[in-house]
Amino acid sequence: MKDERWQSLWLRGLVPADLEACNYSLGFLQSGYWGSFKARFGWNARSFEAVWKQDLHLPLLVIRRRLGSFISFAYIPWGPELPEDFPNSHEDRQLALEELAKALKQFLPKDTAFIRFEPPWYTIEDETPLPLLRPPFIRAISHVQAPDTVIVNLEQTEQAILNGMKSKWRYNSKLALKRGVIIQRLDEQGLDVFYSLLKETAKRDKIFIHSFDYYKTLFDHTKEYQEKASNTENIGAFSKSTVPALHLYSAEHEGDILAAIIVLFRGNEAIYLYGASSDIKRNLMAPYALQVKAMFDAKQAGCKTYDLFGIPPKEDPNHALAGLYRFKTGFGGSIIHRPGAWDFPYKRLLYSLFRKAEILRNFLRGLQKTFFG
């Protein structure tokens, strides 16, 4: 009876929609752009309109992937996006996710073992931590996206953004330029250099990276999306605020490429997706100048926030990514914490087998990164 009461109060149902409908989403991971990109790498992307109270339709992206001949899973990255007036209570959100999982089941293949949610709501650094979800949800073995991050407010002057950084970060970003580091925006022309640095970074830091084709396809896909947007008659689904721009920045000194980053601009947000750095001339502090340049460009493009996209959950000098925490938090902004990944099993036995396999694979890989990415 509780589920029926909840559904009648909030979730009215799900309506299949064209993938472009998700371009109205607030977050890029819920966009049609991202869904169609992931479809190029073995994912099946489905778009819906979740119909909430007062007939409010909000986009919902669900991507699905096979795990074997007889098993698949579904994944909702940073979703669902809830109505603005949705009750700010853990109980209400828990029930909303339950109803959504149950409503989605009829649209998914019968061999779907579970659906993985990564809810987008969050708390800021000093606020009370979010409560854990209760059964039937099960906390996932690993996250797909890092639940913790730093977001810098770009709705202030450039000087105010600099003032919000730690003094050493301001000094380092200026020092790089003073010592002759040149920051350039190369975009797709810089992919070869970027990937060379990325392999160097992966070897040094023992991290997982995608193939070169993954990053090249991301740039190609973004360009195709922009061309489609400029030619479409359906202006609504491709309004200026939903068309992404992908930029690659490099830092060079006397012919040596010292660092490079890839940043996505989309609507109100800019997201630092990928970064790489060389082992040489690290004393020139090139990564600091790169981030400041990307932030200022994002501000000029109309973005309101800059997401440094992933840090460890807390400051811990013993954490494998402790240096990443120090680097990203030094740029100021707000540290936010999302709930992380939670699974809703449809087939308990298959899900249990998958969970054991996930534990084993994470152990063998020895990384804190999911193998879904």
C-alpha positions as CSV (number, residue, x, y, z in Angstrom):
1,M,0.0,0.0,0.0
2,K,2.9,2.3,0.7
3,D,4.2,2.1,-2.9
4,E,0.7,2.7,-4.3
5,R,0.3,5.8,-2.1
6,W,3.7,7.1,-3.1
7,Q,3.1,6.6,-6.8
8,S,-0.2,8.4,-6.7
9,L,1.5,11.3,-4.9
10,W,4.6,11.7,-7.0
11,L,5.6,9.4,-9.8
12,R,2.8,9.2,-12.3
13,G,4.7,7.0,-14.8
14,L,7.4,6.8,-17.4
15,V,7.0,7.8,-21.1
16,P,9.6,6.6,-23.6
17,A,11.1,9.6,-25.5
18,D,13.7,10.4,-28.1
19,L,17.2,10.6,-26.8
20,E,17.3,14.3,-27.6
21,A,14.7,14.9,-24.9
22,C,17.5,14.3,-22.3
23,N,19.3,17.4,-23.6
24,Y,17.1,19.4,-21.2
25,S,18.8,17.7,-18.2
26,L,20.8,19.8,-15.8
27,G,23.8,17.4,-15.6
28,F,25.8,16.3,-18.6
29,L,25.8,12.6,-17.5
30,Q,22.0,12.7,-17.9
31,S,22.1,14.3,-21.4
32,G,21.3,12.8,-24.7
33,Y,24.7,13.9,-25.8
34,W,26.4,11.7,-23.2
35,G,24.0,8.8,-23.8
36,S,24.7,8.8,-27.6
37,F,28.4,8.9,-26.9
38,K,28.3,5.9,-24.6
39,A,26.3,4.1,-27.2
40,R,29.4,4.1,-29.3
41,F,31.1,1.9,-26.8
42,G,28.7,-0.9,-26.2
43,W,26.0,0.8,-24.1
44,N,22.4,0.9,-25.0
45,A,20.9,4.3,-24.2
46,R,17.2,4.8,-23.5
47,S,15.5,8.1,-22.8
48,F,12.3,8.6,-20.9
49,E,10.2,11.4,-19.5
50,A,9.5,10.8,-15.8
51,V,6.1,12.2,-15.1
52,W,5.9,13.6,-11.6
53,K,3.3,15.3,-9.5
54,Q,1.3,18.1,-11.3
55,D,2.1,16.4,-14.6
56,L,5.7,17.7,-14.5
57,H,7.8,15.9,-17.1
58,L,11.6,15.6,-16.5
59,P,14.1,13.8,-18.7
60,L,15.7,10.5,-17.6
61,L,18.6,8.8,-19.2
62,V,19.1,5.1,-18.6
63,I,22.1,3.3,-20.2
64,R,22.3,-0.5,-20.2
65,R,25.1,-3.0,-20.9
66,R,25.5,-6.7,-21.2
67,L,27.7,-8.5,-18.7
68,G,27.5,-11.9,-20.5
69,S,25.2,-14.0,-22.6
70,F,22.4,-14.2,-20.1
71,I,22.8,-11.1,-17.9
72,S,22.7,-7.3,-18.3
73,F,22.4,-4.3,-16.0
74,A,21.1,-0.8,-16.2
75,Y,22.7,2.4,-14.9
76,I,21.4,5.9,-14.2
77,P,24.3,8.3,-13.9
78,W,23.5,11.2,-11.6
79,G,19.8,10.6,-11.8
80,P,17.0,11.0,-11.5
81,E,16.7,14.7,-11.5
82,L,13.7,15.5,-9.2
83,P,11.3,18.4,-9.3
84,E,12.5,21.6,-7.7
85,D,9.7,21.4,-5.0
86,F,10.5,17.8,-4.2
87,P,10.5,17.2,-0.4
88,N,14.1,17.5,1.0
89,S,13.9,14.4,3.1
90,H,15.7,11.1,2.9
91,E,12.5,9.1,3.2
92,D,10.9,10.8,0.2
93,R,14.0,10.3,-1.9
94,Q,14.3,6.6,-1.0
95,L,10.7,6.0,-2.0
96,A,11.1,7.9,-5.2
97,L,14.0,5.7,-6.2
98,E,12.1,2.6,-5.3
99,E,9.1,3.6,-7.4
100,L,11.4,4.6,-10.3
101,A,13.2,1.2,-10.2
102,K,9.9,-0.7,-10.2
103,A,8.5,1.5,-13.0
104,L,11.6,0.9,-15.2
105,K,11.5,-2.8,-15.0
106,Q,8.8,-3.2,-17.7
107,F,11.0,-1.3,-20.1
108,L,14.2,-3.3,-19.6
109,P,15.1,-6.8,-21.0
110,K,14.1,-9.7,-18.9
111,D,17.7,-10.6,-18.2
112,T,18.4,-7.3,-16.4
113,A,19.8,-8.4,-13.1
114,F,19.9,-5.0,-11.4
115,I,19.8,-1.2,-11.9
116,R,22.5,1.0,-10.5
117,F,21.6,4.5,-9.4
118,E,24.0,7.3,-8.6
119,P,21.6,10.0,-7.3
120,P,22.6,13.6,-8.0
121,W,21.6,15.2,-4.7
122,Y,24.4,16.2,-2.3
123,T,25.5,17.8,0.9
124,I,28.2,20.5,1.2
125,E,31.3,19.9,3.2
126,D,30.2,20.8,6.7
127,E,26.6,19.8,6.4
128,T,25.2,16.6,8.0
129,P,26.2,13.6,5.8
130,L,23.5,12.0,3.7
131,P,21.9,8.9,5.3
132,L,22.5,5.6,3.7
133,L,19.7,4.1,1.6
134,R,17.8,1.2,3.0
135,P,16.9,-2.2,1.5
136,P,15.9,-3.2,-1.1
137,F,18.8,-1.0,-2.2
138,I,22.3,-2.4,-1.7
139,R,25.4,-0.2,-1.7
140,A,27.5,-1.0,-4.8
141,I,30.9,-2.5,-4.5
142,S,32.4,0.4,-6.5
143,H,31.3,3.8,-7.9
144,V,31.1,4.6,-11.5
145,Q,31.5,8.3,-10.9
146,A,33.3,9.7,-7.9
147,P,30.6,10.9,-5.5
148,D,32.8,13.6,-4.0
149,T,34.1,16.7,-5.8
150,V,34.9,20.4,-5.7
151,I,32.8,22.9,-7.5
152,V,34.0,26.5,-8.0
153,N,31.5,29.3,-8.4
154,L,32.1,31.2,-11.6
155,E,29.4,33.8,-10.9
156,Q,32.0,36.2,-9.5
157,T,34.9,38.3,-10.8
158,E,38.1,36.6,-12.0
159,Q,39.9,38.3,-9.1
160,A,37.3,36.9,-6.6
161,I,37.8,33.4,-8.1
162,L,41.6,33.8,-7.5
163,N,41.0,35.2,-4.0
164,G,39.0,32.1,-3.2
165,M,42.0,29.9,-3.9
166,K,44.7,29.0,-1.4
167,S,47.5,31.6,-1.6
168,K,50.0,28.9,-2.8
169,W,47.7,28.0,-5.7
170,R,47.4,31.7,-6.8
171,Y,51.2,32.0,-6.5
172,N,51.8,28.8,-8.5
173,S,49.4,29.7,-11.3
174,K,51.2,33.1,-11.7
175,L,54.6,31.5,-11.3
176,A,54.1,29.2,-14.2
177,L,53.3,32.1,-16.6
178,K,56.1,34.2,-15.2
179,R,58.6,31.4,-15.9
180,G,57.5,31.1,-19.5
181,V,54.9,28.4,-19.5
182,I,52.5,29.0,-22.5
183,I,48.9,27.9,-22.2
184,Q,47.2,27.0,-25.5
185,R,43.8,25.7,-26.4
186,L,44.5,22.9,-29.0
187,D,41.2,21.0,-28.8
188,E,41.3,17.8,-31.0
189,Q,44.6,18.9,-32.6
190,G,46.3,18.2,-29.3
191,L,45.0,14.7,-28.8
192,D,48.2,12.9,-29.7
193,V,50.2,15.0,-27.3
194,F,47.6,14.6,-24.6
195,Y,47.5,10.8,-24.9
196,S,51.2,10.5,-24.8
197,L,51.2,12.5,-21.5
198,L,48.2,10.4,-20.3
199,K,50.1,7.1,-20.7
200,E,53.0,8.7,-18.8
201,T,50.6,9.7,-16.1
202,A,49.0,6.3,-15.9
203,K,52.3,4.5,-15.6
204,R,53.5,6.9,-12.8
205,D,50.2,7.0,-10.8
206,K,49.1,3.4,-11.6
207,I,45.7,4.5,-12.9
208,F,43.3,3.1,-15.5
209,I,42.9,5.0,-18.8
210,H,40.8,4.5,-21.9
211,S,42.2,3.8,-25.4
212,F,43.1,6.7,-27.6
213,D,40.0,6.0,-29.7
214,Y,37.8,6.8,-26.7
215,Y,39.1,10.3,-26.4
216,K,39.2,10.9,-30.2
217,T,35.6,9.6,-30.4
218,L,34.5,12.0,-27.7
219,F,35.8,15.0,-29.7
220,D,34.4,13.6,-33.0
221,H,31.0,13.0,-31.3
222,T,31.0,16.5,-29.8
223,K,31.7,18.1,-33.2
224,E,29.0,16.0,-34.9
225,Y,26.6,17.0,-32.1
226,Q,27.4,20.7,-32.7
227,E,26.8,20.3,-36.4
228,K,23.6,18.5,-35.9
229,A,22.4,21.3,-33.6
230,S,23.2,24.0,-36.1
231,N,21.3,22.2,-38.8
232,T,18.3,20.9,-36.9
233,E,14.8,22.4,-37.2
234,N,14.0,21.3,-33.6
235,I,15.6,24.3,-31.9
236,G,14.2,23.4,-28.5
237,A,16.1,20.1,-28.1
238,F,19.3,21.8,-29.2
239,S,19.1,25.2,-27.6
240,K,22.4,27.1,-27.0
241,S,22.4,26.0,-23.4
242,T,22.4,22.3,-24.2
243,V,25.0,22.1,-27.0
244,P,28.3,21.0,-25.5
245,A,31.8,22.3,-26.3
246,L,34.9,20.2,-25.6
247,H,38.3,21.8,-25.1
248,L,41.8,20.5,-24.7
249,Y,44.3,22.8,-23.1
250,S,48.1,22.3,-23.1
251,A,50.9,23.9,-21.1
252,E,54.2,24.2,-23.0
253,H,57.7,25.4,-22.0
254,E,60.5,25.7,-24.5
255,G,59.1,23.0,-26.7
256,D,58.2,20.6,-23.9
257,I,54.5,19.8,-23.3
258,L,54.3,19.7,-19.5
259,A,50.6,19.1,-18.9
260,A,47.2,18.9,-20.7
261,I,43.6,18.8,-19.6
262,I,40.2,18.2,-21.3
263,V,37.3,20.3,-20.1
264,L,33.6,20.1,-21.2
265,F,31.5,23.3,-21.3
266,R,27.7,22.6,-21.3
267,G,25.1,25.1,-20.3
268,N,25.7,26.4,-16.8
269,E,28.5,23.9,-16.0
270,A,32.1,23.3,-17.0
271,I,33.6,19.9,-16.0
272,Y,37.3,19.0,-15.8
273,L,37.1,15.5,-17.3
274,Y,40.6,14.4,-17.9
275,G,44.1,15.5,-17.1
276,A,47.7,14.4,-17.7
277,S,51.2,15.7,-16.8
278,S,54.8,15.0,-17.6
279,D,57.5,13.9,-15.3
280,I,59.8,16.8,-16.3
281,K,59.9,20.4,-15.1
282,R,57.3,19.8,-12.5
283,N,58.7,22.8,-10.6
284,L,57.1,25.1,-13.2
285,M,53.6,24.4,-11.8
286,A,52.0,24.1,-15.2
287,P,48.8,22.3,-14.0
288,Y,47.9,25.2,-11.8
289,A,47.9,27.7,-14.7
290,L,46.0,25.2,-16.9
291,Q,43.1,25.1,-14.4
292,V,42.9,28.8,-14.0
293,K,42.8,29.4,-17.8
294,A,40.0,26.8,-18.2
295,M,38.0,28.4,-15.4
296,F,38.3,31.8,-16.8
297,D,37.4,30.6,-20.3
298,A,34.4,28.7,-18.9
299,K,33.3,31.9,-17.1
300,Q,33.5,33.9,-20.4
301,A,31.5,31.2,-22.1
302,G,28.6,31.7,-19.7
303,C,29.2,28.7,-17.3
304,K,28.2,29.3,-13.7
305,T,30.2,26.5,-12.1
306,Y,33.5,24.7,-12.6
307,D,33.5,21.1,-11.5
308,L,36.9,19.6,-10.7
309,F,35.2,16.2,-11.0
310,G,36.3,13.8,-8.4
311,I,38.3,13.7,-5.1
312,P,38.7,11.2,-2.3
313,P,35.9,11.4,0.3
314,K,38.0,13.2,2.9
315,E,41.5,14.5,3.5
316,D,43.6,11.5,4.3
317,P,47.4,11.5,3.8
318,N,47.4,7.7,3.5
319,H,44.9,7.7,0.7
320,A,46.3,6.6,-2.7
321,L,44.8,9.8,-4.2
322,A,45.8,12.2,-1.3
323,G,47.7,14.4,-3.7
324,L,44.7,14.8,-5.9
325,Y,42.6,15.9,-2.9
326,R,45.1,18.6,-2.0
327,F,45.5,19.8,-5.6
328,K,41.8,20.1,-6.3
329,T,40.6,21.5,-3.0
330,G,43.3,24.2,-3.2
331,F,41.3,26.0,-6.0
332,G,38.6,27.0,-3.5
333,G,35.0,26.3,-4.1
334,S,32.7,23.9,-2.3
335,I,33.4,20.3,-1.4
336,I,30.3,18.3,-2.1
337,H,29.3,14.7,-1.3
338,R,26.8,12.7,-3.2
339,P,25.4,9.3,-2.0
340,G,27.5,7.3,-4.4
341,A,26.3,4.1,-6.2
342,W,23.4,2.0,-5.1
343,D,22.0,-1.1,-6.7
344,F,18.4,-2.2,-6.9
345,P,18.4,-6.0,-7.7
346,Y,15.8,-7.4,-10.0
347,K,17.2,-11.0,-10.0
348,R,18.8,-11.7,-6.7
349,L,20.8,-14.8,-7.6
350,L,22.3,-13.2,-10.8
351,Y,23.0,-10.0,-8.9
352,S,24.8,-12.0,-6.1
353,L,27.0,-13.7,-8.7
354,F,27.8,-10.4,-10.3
355,R,28.6,-8.8,-7.0
356,K,31.2,-11.5,-6.2
357,A,32.7,-11.1,-9.6
358,E,33.0,-7.3,-9.1
359,I,34.7,-7.8,-5.8
360,L,37.2,-10.2,-7.4
361,R,37.9,-7.9,-10.3
362,N,38.4,-4.8,-8.2
363,F,40.8,-6.8,-6.0
364,L,42.8,-8.0,-9.0
365,R,42.9,-4.6,-10.6
366,G,43.8,-2.9,-7.3
367,L,42.2,0.3,-8.2
368,Q,39.4,2.4,-6.8
369,K,37.9,3.0,-10.2
370,T,34.9,0.9,-11.5
371,F,35.4,-1.2,-14.6
372,F,32.2,0.2,-16.1
373,G,33.6,3.6,-17.2
